[in-house]
Amino acid sequence: QNTKVNYKFNSFRLGYFWNYVLTSSEVWFGGSLKIRDAFIKVSQNSISDKYSNVGIVPLLGFGFETQIFKSLSLYHHTDALGASQGSAYDSQIDFRYYVSAQSIFSIGGRLLGGGAQNDTLENFAQFTYYTVGYTNKF
């Protein structure tokens, strides 16, 4: 059968974190509200069905950045929470090279995933990827 599947999962976050500066490190913890906008539509010939869901997921967050050398640091941040209905997690780790106070190159990786299991749906996904970045602060 000719089958077409459209899947969309948009995610936005609003968070608040407390920051502590130590001798050569910075540590933070707090939380985020993840706003998820999910949509799936399955079509087969002239028949189709769709499901959409918008909701808020609370996440706990923590992270750190510690200086390894004068211009090189290790950065880590995680937002995550699990419950019987599902889970969400986003974890990043980078090495950051400070060209100047305003200019930063980074290389690292990220693990992003989560899902839900309830009477209406069961869906889990996990993405692992490498990152290369450049930040210029104004």
Secondary structure, DSSP 4 states (H G I P E B T S, - for coil): --EEEEEEEEEEEEEEEEEEE-SSEEEEEEEEEEEEEEEEEEEETTEEEEEEEEEEEEEEEEEEEEESSSSEEEEEEEEEEEETTEEEEEEEEEEEEESSSSEEEEEEEEEEEEEEESSS-EEEEEEEEEEEEEEE--
